[in-house]
Amino acid sequence: MTTKGYQLTTVQQVLRKLTIVWADFESRLLQVPIISRAMNNQLQLDDYRILLADHYHQVKEGSGWICRAASSITEPYLEQRAVFISHASTEHMDYQMLERCYVAAGGYINELYKQSKNIGSEALSAWMYHKASQPNPFDLIGAMFIIEGLGKRFAQTFAETLHHNMGISAEQLEFYTYHAEHDGDHLDELEAILNTDILTIPQLPDEIIRTAKVTARLYLLQLEELGNY
Amino acid sequence: MTDIFITGVGKYLPGKPVANNEMEAIIGRISERSAALGAATLRKNGIKTRYYALAANGEHTHTNAQMAAKAINGALAHARRPPDRVDYLATSTTQGDYLVPGFASAVHGELGIPPLELASFQSVCASSLMAAKSAWLTVRTDEAKLAVASGSEFSSRWFRPGFYQPFYNEHSRPDPGLEFLRWTLSDGAGAAVFEPEPKAQGVSLRVDWIKQKSFADRFPPCMYAGTVSNKTTDNQPWSLYNSPSEAYQAGAIALKQDFTLLYKMFPAWVGYYLELLDKYQIDPHEIDYFLPHYSAQSLGQEMKKLLVKTGAMIPEERWFSNLAYCGNTGTASIFIMLDELVKTQPLTSGQKILCFVPESGRGICSFMYLTVFDNN
């Protein structure tokens, strides 16, 4: 971005646009019925169980699409591929934590196993795998900014609200509080990967933003369609 | 359209500065535990002194409208313009002295100047820049030649124990949503004069743009009075109870703040700031003075980091604030800061000033961008 008197680095420019997309996304989250009801102290434990159940596929598939994306990365980007692989490996057992929350919240594990995706999750999952199957799909960094940002920034206040207002126990909330506390510094990680030479790939900066926007919309859709299978 | 200038600024802070340990003598004491929460709040907001239009005996020394009028007269004196030349008056306040009629009428009455056009802006902090924008545009479109915008607050009257007693007393568990505001907000007024020419001598501020965005579509009320709660289950407006006294008994009159929600507004404000930087192609390093209407402490580390990484951080040595010794006067604050900036800082032509007024009321974010014009 060349301007009157100064120039942002491409990384700053991408992070700035991602932050604008994320700010809109996070504030729109509050309008999603499940979140809005939680903020209004109107949530019951069975609503929370549906949230866990409908979130389950996304969590299980998270490391799946990151692995798929890694397998779509070719030379000369093998160093970046390693970052994707290690990211996937950090998260690939997280679904077990969610299973424990589900059981703690009074759910039967076999029901969770049988649970199909809600219609929003279907769209989100299809989109993520579609993107991950493209050659060198670094635009998925936009998706990570949204999904990881949610874990770090939103999960904490959401969990606190559920805990204080609805009396949902620490055990039942483990998945969300763990992510709030342990998601580490994803902003630094994302910046580090953007600072490798990938942003010189033609059109990539714009595609990262677009992928972030679509992912944000589909993530909301997943939450809007809770219980609709 | 022609350039418009702020040619005069003024402020009025009632009485003497009140130190932290003198606050309870004026706003009253609720309980030991309330005072302890107050001390914690003061450590957080960093305010050392503030002003109150209440005396220790519980009587008021000024009304809100009187403070606004004094600030406006100060701004007109600074612009060297006689009050009777004003042909547009825009006022802002969170709550006027009366419920009806509009606050601008009360201020006009106090000023005692001839008939003119006026507008009352009522919101929390961002109403300041709503009034400023209205004054700026009115002169800009040649609908007026000399406009004033004021911001004034008489917050302390909300904080006397009598405002809470039926539902909140010495036996209650301290409520941070009530106590935070009680120990943060205080009284005062500020004003600015808008004209189509810079003043013949001295510093004027050209108004380059004023922008604001409301996020009420996604946030429920965050700082509010007139309902018990911002939860949809019990947010009946005070005016729909069987009587005002029933609303008061229920706690629907008190002024409250929802903290969980407050922190959720930060990203929306940061997002809007980044949007404006891009829209107007502003280099944060070209901004000479950044006047944020909130304490630097409340800008979370994470937000700061985000601003640094997105090339959007204004170096902290350029932040200008008098919050610590003038207090948080809501909609008056930005005018009170501008007054001090213009009257104490060595401003030179071409310098840029960015005013930032986020409003937690229901999520409004406002900015005003100024260029110094020195005719000396």
Interface residues (C-beta under 8 A of the other chain):
Chain A: M1 T3 K4 G5 Y6 L8 T9 Q12 Q13 L15 R16 T19 I20 W22 A23 D24 E26 S27 R28 L30 Q31 M39 N40 N41 Q42 R153 T157 E160 T161 L187 E191
Chain B: F215 D217 R218 F219 P220 K231 T232 T233 T260 L261 Y263 K264 M265 P267 A268 V270 G271 Y272 L274 E275 L277 D278 Q281 D283 H285 E286 E302 K305 L306 K309 T310 G311 A312 G363
